[in-house]
Amino acid sequence: MSLSEVIKSGNYALIDVREPMELEMDGNIEGAKNIPLGEVEDRKEEILSIEKPVILFCRSGNRSGKALEYLNSQGLQDGYNGGGWAELKANLEANQGTF
């Protein structure tokens, strides 16, 4: 599946790998779990136990790409780099009516 197909399906978990301070300053996506990049390794079991596609995102897509690369190496089967949070939020909002 492509990222857009996953979003259109409506069946996914969102993980924001930005720092909590960034969420306060820039905003967030409702329903996303905040697991900063520095905590991904310690919380990998929590992430790997999610039983639906996981979409990771950050400010620009760089940190979420690093997190996805690590999680894939740890056995994540259905992960996607959602890129920057603002673009992902717009993409999610545009697809809300397609469920």
C-alpha positions as CSV (number, residue, x, y, z in Angstrom):
1,M,0.0,0.0,0.0
2,S,1.1,3.6,-0.6
3,L,0.9,6.2,2.1
4,S,-2.2,7.8,0.4
5,E,-3.9,4.4,0.3
6,V,-3.3,3.9,4.0
7,I,-4.6,7.4,4.8
8,K,-7.7,6.8,2.6
9,S,-8.3,3.5,4.4
10,G,-8.6,5.3,7.7
11,N,-6.9,2.4,9.6
12,Y,-3.6,3.7,10.9
13,A,-1.7,4.9,13.9
14,L,0.1,8.3,13.9
15,I,3.3,8.8,15.7
16,D,4.9,12.3,15.9
17,V,8.6,12.1,16.5
18,R,9.1,15.8,17.3
19,E,10.0,17.1,20.7
20,P,7.1,18.1,23.0
21,M,8.2,21.8,22.8
22,E,7.8,21.7,19.0
23,L,4.2,20.5,19.4
24,E,3.5,23.5,21.7
25,M,5.1,25.9,19.3
26,D,4.0,24.6,15.9
27,G,0.9,22.6,16.5
28,N,0.0,18.9,16.3
29,I,-2.3,16.4,14.6
30,E,-5.2,15.3,16.8
31,G,-4.9,11.7,17.8
32,A,-1.2,11.4,17.1
33,K,1.0,9.8,19.8
34,N,4.1,11.9,20.6
35,I,7.2,9.7,20.8
36,P,10.3,11.9,20.3
37,L,13.0,10.5,18.1
38,G,15.3,10.1,21.1
39,E,12.8,7.8,22.7
40,V,12.0,5.6,19.7
41,E,14.6,3.0,20.6
42,D,13.4,2.7,24.2
43,R,9.8,2.5,23.2
44,K,10.2,0.3,20.1
45,E,8.1,-2.6,21.6
46,E,5.2,-0.1,22.1
47,I,5.5,0.8,18.5
48,L,6.1,-2.7,17.1
49,S,3.0,-3.9,19.0
50,I,0.6,-1.6,17.1
51,E,-1.5,-3.8,14.9
52,K,-2.2,-1.4,12.1
53,P,-0.1,0.6,9.7
54,V,2.1,3.2,11.5
55,I,2.6,6.6,10.0
56,L,5.6,8.5,11.5
57,F,6.0,12.2,11.0
58,C,8.0,15.2,12.2
59,R,8.7,18.8,11.1
60,S,10.2,18.0,7.7
61,G,10.3,14.2,7.3
62,N,14.0,13.8,8.2
63,R,13.6,12.5,11.7
64,S,10.6,10.4,10.9
65,G,12.7,8.8,8.1
66,K,15.4,8.0,10.6
67,A,12.8,6.5,13.0
68,L,11.2,4.5,10.2
69,E,14.6,3.1,9.1
70,Y,15.4,2.0,12.7
71,L,12.0,0.5,13.3
72,N,12.1,-1.4,10.0
73,S,15.4,-2.9,11.1
74,Q,13.7,-4.0,14.3
75,G,10.9,-5.8,12.4
76,L,8.3,-3.1,11.7
77,Q,6.3,-4.5,8.7
78,D,3.8,-1.7,7.9
79,G,5.5,1.6,8.5
80,Y,5.3,4.8,6.5
81,N,7.1,8.2,6.5
82,G,4.4,10.7,6.6
83,G,6.9,13.5,6.1
84,G,6.3,17.0,7.6
85,W,3.4,17.4,10.0
86,A,1.8,20.3,8.2
87,E,1.7,18.5,4.9
88,L,0.5,15.3,6.5
89,K,-2.3,17.2,8.4
90,A,-3.5,18.7,5.1
91,N,-3.4,15.3,3.4
92,L,-5.4,13.7,6.3
93,E,-8.0,16.5,6.2
94,A,-8.3,16.2,2.5
95,N,-9.0,12.5,2.7
96,Q,-11.4,12.5,5.7
97,G,-14.4,12.2,3.6
98,T,-13.2,9.1,1.7
99,F,-13.6,6.5,4.4
